[in-house]
């Protein structure tokens, strides 16, 4: 009995299913709605022969992968950023893409992503929402600071803007009713976001604890419990990264550059990797720069050699490297090793 391999080219409202045999011959292909009943019905006649299924890692893959695994199929999550199309193709469509996924799976060359455990995805996504709200709040804080600076000639501190129990901003903008309204709306929105962020933190801290191999992340300067949980949930098993360079690249903390004969020939996909880990280590670098003497000294050295962004990126790169060894070897942070 010849084994079969299937590929799903997944979209928001539909998908394209392609099935090939172990010789590469096309057995079945059809465009289907994103309805479990229709998908399972299409797979049912071939179920006993299907060795594995490849699903494209789009933003909405959870439901399809879970459904297929619950029904006994071996599922592989395809990493689309690592899949290259032949540039000489004159025509490509969903049907071609689905068959190519199945073909790479058959040949054992499918670039795969990590299927995160279903029971932890909800907490991870909640922390992603927290990060989203933090970024929104930051943009509003900067905007409100600019309003105060334009109208009063000085800059109000971030902690004063974020303060919930006392409004230190509105009295500064009473000179004009329209300016006052803009300021009060910004302040009220910032306060609302702060309360929502704190409610998420409270829910997450009561739901999940740092595992032993990740608890030592708290020894890294700039990393508190929420950032440590974010790093843990976004990283998954550290064993899936063979080297520190693989992990740091996944965190988007390495530069992307193509060089030939000592000449720059362009750059690759700088956004390839986990943007939530990139944000987490950027946050850690900013906090470490403020409150840790050795981290601040390292940042200042890089700052004098280049500019602020290079210094910040260099520090976050260092912290990501430290986190890898801390998680892999279950050791505590040692500043003398990192900043020597």
C-alpha positions in Angstrom: 0.0 0.0 0.0 1.5 3.3 -1.1 1.6 6.0 1.5 0.1 9.4 0.8 1.2 12.9 1.8 -1.2 15.9 2.0 -0.7 19.6 2.0 -3.0 22.5 3.0 -2.6 25.9 1.6 -4.6 27.8 4.2 -6.4 31.1 3.9 -8.8 33.2 6.0 -12.1 31.6 4.7 -10.9 28.6 2.6 -8.1 26.3 1.9 -6.7 24.1 -0.9 -6.0 20.5 -0.1 -3.6 18.5 -2.2 -2.7 14.8 -1.8 0.2 12.9 -3.5 1.5 9.4 -3.2 5.0 8.3 -2.3 6.1 8.4 -5.9 5.0 12.1 -6.2 2.0 11.4 -8.3 -1.0 13.7 -7.7 -3.9 11.8 -6.2 -6.4 14.5 -5.1 -6.7 18.3 -5.1 -9.7 20.5 -4.2 -10.5 23.9 -2.8 -12.5 23.6 0.4 -14.2 26.0 2.8 -12.7 26.3 6.3 -15.3 23.9 7.7 -14.2 20.9 9.7 -16.9 18.7 8.3 -15.9 19.4 4.7 -12.2 18.9 5.3 -12.6 15.6 7.2 -15.0 14.4 4.5 -12.4 15.1 1.8 -9.6 13.3 3.8 -11.8 10.4 4.9 -11.4 8.1 1.8 -7.6 8.4 2.1 -7.2 8.4 5.9 -5.6 4.9 6.3 -3.0 5.7 3.7 -2.1 9.3 4.7 1.3 9.2 6.4 1.5 12.9 7.3 -0.1 16.3 6.5 1.7 19.7 6.0 -0.2 22.8 7.1 1.0 26.3 6.2 1.8 28.3 9.2 -0.6 31.2 8.6 -2.1 33.5 11.3 -5.1 31.2 11.7 -3.5 27.7 11.8 -4.6 26.8 15.4 -8.0 25.3 14.6 -6.9 23.3 11.5 -3.9 21.7 13.2 -5.8 20.9 16.4 -8.7 19.4 14.4 -6.4 17.2 12.3 -4.4 16.0 15.3 -7.6 15.2 17.2 -8.7 13.0 14.3 -5.4 11.0 14.4 -3.4 12.6 11.6 0.3 13.4 11.9 0.6 17.1 11.3 3.7 19.2 10.3 3.5 23.0 10.5 5.3 24.5 7.5 7.4 27.6 8.0 6.4 29.8 5.0 9.3 32.3 5.5 11.8 29.4 4.9 10.0 28.1 1.8 11.5 29.4 -1.4 9.7 29.3 -4.8 11.6 28.7 -8.0 11.9 32.2 -9.5 11.6 30.9 -13.0 8.0 29.8 -12.5 5.6 31.5 -14.9 2.5 30.6 -13.0 1.8 29.7 -9.4 -1.5 29.4 -7.5 -3.1 27.8 -4.4 -3.2 24.4 -6.1 0.5 24.6 -6.9 1.4 25.8 -3.4 -0.6 22.9 -1.7 1.1 20.3 -3.9 4.5 21.8 -3.2 3.9 21.5 0.6 3.0 17.9 0.1 6.0 17.3 -2.1 8.4 18.8 0.4 6.9 16.7 3.1 7.3 13.6 1.0 11.0 14.4 0.3 11.7 15.2 3.9 12.8 18.8 3.1 9.8 20.7 4.6 11.0 23.7 6.7 9.0 23.2 9.9 7.7 25.5 12.6 7.0 24.6 16.2 3.5 23.4 17.1 3.0 25.0 20.5 1.1 23.0 23.0 -2.6 23.8 22.9 -3.1 24.1 26.6 -0.5 27.0 26.9 -1.5 29.0 23.7 -4.2 30.9 25.5 -1.8 32.3 28.2 0.8 33.1 25.5 -1.7 35.0 23.4 -3.0 36.8 26.5 0.6 38.0 27.1 0.8 39.0 23.5 -2.3 41.1 24.0 -0.6 42.7 27.1 2.4 43.6 24.9 0.0 45.2 22.3 -1.6 47.3 25.0 1.8 48.3 26.4 2.8 49.6 23.0 -0.5 51.5 22.6 0.0 53.1 26.0 3.6 54.0 25.2 2.5 55.8 22.0 -0.2 57.7 24.0 2.3 58.7 26.7 4.7 60.1 24.2 1.9 62.0 22.5 0.8 63.5 25.9 4.3 64.4 26.8 4.6 66.3 23.5 1.4 68.2 24.2 2.7 69.3 27.6 6.1 70.2 26.1 4.5 72.3 23.3 2.3 74.2 25.7 4.4 74.5 28.9 8.0 74.3 27.7 9.1 71.3 29.8 8.7 67.5 29.7 6.5 65.6 32.2 7.9 62.3 33.4 6.6 58.9 32.3 5.8 57.9 35.9 3.8 61.1 36.4 1.8 60.3 33.3 1.1 56.7 34.3 0.1 57.5 37.9 -3.5 56.3 38.6 -4.3 57.8 42.0 -3.3 61.3 41.3 -3.6 63.3 38.0 -0.5 65.4 37.6 -1.0 66.2 33.9 -4.4 67.8 33.6 -3.6 70.8 35.8 -0.7 71.6 33.4 -3.0 72.0 30.5 -5.7 74.2 31.9 -4.5 77.2 29.8 -6.7 76.3 26.8 -10.0 74.3 26.8 -9.1 72.4 23.6 -5.6 71.5 24.8 -7.1 70.5 28.1 -9.6 68.2 26.4 -6.9 66.6 24.3 -4.8 66.0 27.4 -7.7 64.7 29.5 -8.8 62.2 26.8 -5.2 61.0 26.4 -4.8 60.6 30.2 -8.1 58.8 30.6 -7.1 56.4 27.8 -3.7 55.8 29.3 -5.3 55.1 32.7 -7.7 52.6 31.2 -4.9 50.8 29.4 -2.9 50.7 32.6 -5.8 49.0 34.4 -6.3 46.5 31.6 -2.6 45.7 31.6 -2.6 45.1 35.3 -5.7 42.8 35.0 -3.9 40.7 32.4 -0.8 40.5 34.6 -2.9 39.4 37.6 -4.6 36.7 35.6 -1.4 35.4 34.1 0.5 35.3 37.4 -2.3 33.3 38.9 -2.5 30.9 36.0 1.0 29.8 35.3 4.4 29.6 37.1 7.9 29.7 35.7 9.2 26.2 35.2 12.5 25.4 36.9 14.6 25.7 33.7 13.1 29.2 33.2 13.0 30.5 36.7 16.6 31.7 36.6 15.6 34.2 33.9 14.7 36.5 36.8 18.4 36.9 37.5 18.8 38.8 34.2 18.9 42.6 34.8 15.7 44.1 33.4 13.7 40.8 33.4 10.8 40.6 35.9 8.2 37.9 36.2 6.0 39.0 33.3 8.9 39.3 30.9 10.3 36.0 32.1 6.9 34.3 31.5 6.8 36.0 28.0 10.2 34.6 27.2 9.3 31.2 28.5 6.1 30.9 26.6 7.4 32.3 23.3 10.6 30.2 23.4 9.1 26.8 24.1 11.6 24.0 24.7 15.1 25.5 24.5 16.3 22.2 23.2 14.8 23.0 19.8 17.7 25.6 19.3 21.0 23.8 18.6 23.2 26.8 19.1 23.0 30.2 20.8 23.2 31.9 17.3 20.0 30.1 16.3 18.1 31.4 19.3 19.4 34.9 19.0 18.4 34.9 15.3 15.0 33.7 16.2 14.7 36.6 18.7 15.5 39.0 15.7 18.7 40.2 17.5 21.2 39.6 14.7 21.8 41.8 11.7 20.8 40.6 8.2 23.5 41.2 5.5 24.7 39.5 2.4 28.4 39.9 1.6 30.4 38.7 -1.3 34.1 39.4 -1.9 33.9 41.9 1.0 31.1 43.8 -0.7 27.6 44.2 0.5 25.1 42.6 -1.8 21.9 43.4 0.0 20.2 41.9 3.0 17.8 39.1 3.9 14.5 39.0 5.8 15.3 41.0 9.0 11.8 40.2 10.3 12.3 36.5 10.2 11.8 35.2 13.7 9.6 35.8 16.7 8.6 39.5 17.0 7.3 38.9 20.6 10.7 37.7 21.8 12.3 40.7 20.0 10.1 43.0 21.9 10.7 41.2 25.2 14.4 41.5 25.0 14.2 45.1 23.8 12.1 45.9 26.9 14.6 44.0 29.1 17.5 46.0 27.6 15.8 49.3 28.2 15.1 48.4 31.9 18.6 47.0 32.4 20.1 50.2 30.9 18.2 52.3 33.4 18.7 50.3 36.6 21.8 48.0 36.2 25.2 49.6 36.5 27.1 47.1 34.3 24.4 47.0 31.6 24.4 50.8 31.5 28.2 51.0 31.2 28.1 48.5 28.3 25.4 50.5 26.6 27.4 53.7 27.0 30.5 52.1 25.4 28.5 51.1 22.4 26.8 54.5 22.3 30.1 56.4 22.1 31.2 54.1 19.2 28.0 54.5 17.2 24.5 55.7 18.2 21.6 55.1 20.6 19.9 52.4 18.5 23.1 50.5 18.0 23.8 50.6 21.7 20.3 49.4 22.5 20.4 46.6 20.0 23.8 45.4 21.2 22.6 45.3 24.8 19.4 43.4 23.9 21.5 41.0 21.8 23.7 40.3 24.8 20.7 39.7 27.1 19.2 37.2 24.5 22.5 35.3 24.4 22.6 35.2 28.2 19.0 34.0 28.4 19.8 31.0 26.0 22.6 29.7 28.3 20.5 30.3 31.4 17.7 28.3 30.0 19.8 25.6 28.5 22.2 25.0 31.4 19.9 26.1 34.2 22.4 28.5 35.7 22.0 32.1 37.0 23.0 35.3 35.3 26.7 36.3 35.7 27.4 39.8 34.7 31.2 39.3 34.6 30.8 36.8 31.8 28.4 38.8 29.7 30.0 42.3 30.0 33.7 41.3 30.3 
